[in-house]
Amino acid sequence: MSTLVRSLILSFFCASVLLVFGAPALAQEDGGEDHVVVTGGLVVPAGETIQTAVVFNGPVAIEGTVSESLVVFNGRTEISGTVNKDVVVFNGRLTVRSGAEVGGDLFSRSDAVVEDGATVRGEVGAVPTKFDFEDTWFPGRIAWWIGYTVSTLVLGLILFLFAPRLDDAIVGAFRDRRGASIGFGIALFFLIPIVAVLLLVTIVGIPLGLFVLLALALLYTVGYVAGAHALGRMLVKRSKSALPAFLAGLGILRLIAFVPILGGVTWLVASVVGLGILGVAARSRSSTAMVSEPAAPPPPPPITQT
């Protein structure tokens, strides 16, 4: 299946570089270009040549030549010309007419129709659509639990090692402004991805929107770590070190994470509360810094000579 994976990677790469919207695409006479069609389908007339073709929705007719691979996510596909490399059709009938040639593998969700006289030089098979979740769900859940537990543990140790005052900031914000922390956390948790999506709509904001979306996982995990520490401080109040409280809170949350549904709800609550605590603590610290900043002494009065 390495050729299938290669074709999928190639198709997603092309889709991220070039999207062709609108009516059915028609290969131009100069050829030699990638064609990525979101909707409308694709027609390559006889005698014309294109490179990689990726169609998300719409019928596809290849009468000419595709010099690379052809990937169709949804649409009836008919090949009467030549595709030099792989053909992958996720949904839709695939027909290879007599005299057509496919130089690579041929994968489709339904059984492909290969007429007599057609040539397929690679493997003819089905796109995998079913997985044995009963055999993979529990081991995968254990592996994810171990990985996330180790990641949050390391992240917490790094935060409290390089920011020792974070312990007092979390405790103070959660103790004095608990309601504000929860409200601020809800706002951050849901508004940040919305702002990121809105940035993607604008041309100049696409890079920033992508960076924000990619950073969400780390941001939510930092909130989860802060929420775990706040929970631990409710149980371990007398310890001068932040480590016992953090380990206690994280241990409780990671044990609850084993329980389906409840573990997800607990992660959501801890992340929301933790984000709010960090936001409130940051605002309080900036306000305190502005208030405590000493004012400049007034200039001395002018000296007059008599």
LUMTI-91771 format. One record per residue (C-alpha): x, y, z. Coordinates in steps of 0.1 Angstrom, whole numbers, plus 5000, padded with zeros to 4 digits. Example, Ala and Ser with C-alpha at 12.3 -4.5 7.8 and 13.67 -1.06 7.14 Angstrom:
% residues 2
512349555078513749895071
% end
This chain:
% residues 306
500050005000503050234998501950364965498550444979500050645008502350824983499350924962497451054991500351265004500851404969497151484965496951674998500151864990498751974956495452074972497252294997499152464969496452514943492652504944490652544913487052644920483952654899482752474868484252154853487952204846489252154811492852084803494552354783496552304752499852384769499352114795501952014820500152174850498652024882494852034883493052044917489352074914487052134945483852084926482652054891484751764878487551734853487751664816491151594798490451584761492251344738495651484728495951694759498351634788498351744825500351644855498851544888495051564889493051584922489251614922487251644954483751634938482551574903482751344873486151284857486851184821490451114811490651094773494151244771497151194794497751244831501551224834501451174872498751034895494951084895493051104928489251144930487451174963483951164950482751124915482250894886485650834869486250704834489650654818489950604781493450764778496550724798497550774835501250724839501150654876498550564903494750604902492850634935489050674937487550694971483850714962482350664928482350414899485750364882485850244846489050184826488050154789489549934763492750074750493350284782496550254801497350294838501150284846500750244884498350094908494550114906492650164939488850224943486350184971484049984948485149714923486749884893485649794859488649714837487549634802489249384779492149554761492849804790496249794806496949824843500649774851500349794888498149644915494349654914492749674948490349844971490850154992490750055029487550175044487149955075489349905105489149655133488449905161487849625186491449515183493049865181490850085204492049975238495849945230495550285212493750435242496450305265499250435243497550785241497050785278500650715285501950965260499651245272500451175308504251185302503851495281501851685307504151575335507251695316505452025306504452085342507952025355509452265330506952535338507452525375511252495371511652795349508652995364508752925402506353215409503653035388502652845418501653155438500053305407497753005401496852975438496053345441493953365409491953055417491453155454490553515449488953525414487553185409484453295390486453525367488853245360486153015348484553285327487853395312488753035305485552965286486153275265489653185257488952815250486152895224487053235210490753155201489852895175486953115162489453405157491853165140489253055115488253415108491853495101491953215075489153395056491453685050494453655027496953835049495753645080496153295067499653235081498753365115495453165115497352845107499952915134497152975160495352655150498552455153499252605187495852515201496952175213499852315233497752605246495052375258497652135274499152425293495752505306495252145316498552155335497452475353494052325361495752005375497952225397494952425410493252095419496351965436496752285457493152235470494451905484498051985493497952325509500852325533503652215510506152485502507052315470504752315440505751965429503651765454500551955446501051935409501751555410498651505432496351705409497751555377497551205391493851245399493051385365494951115347493150845366489850995357490951005321490650625320486850655323485150705289483251035284483951135320487651165311486951385282484651605303487251635330489951735304487652005291486852145326490552135337491752305304489052575306489752655343493452635338493352875308491253115328493553105358496553185337494753465320493553615352496953575368498653745338496154035339496554085377500354075374500354345347497954565367500054525398503154615379501554935365500255035400503554965418505655145393507055455411506155785397508856015385509756285410508556635402511056875388512657105413511257455414513157715395515657915415515158295413517958535421517158855439
% end
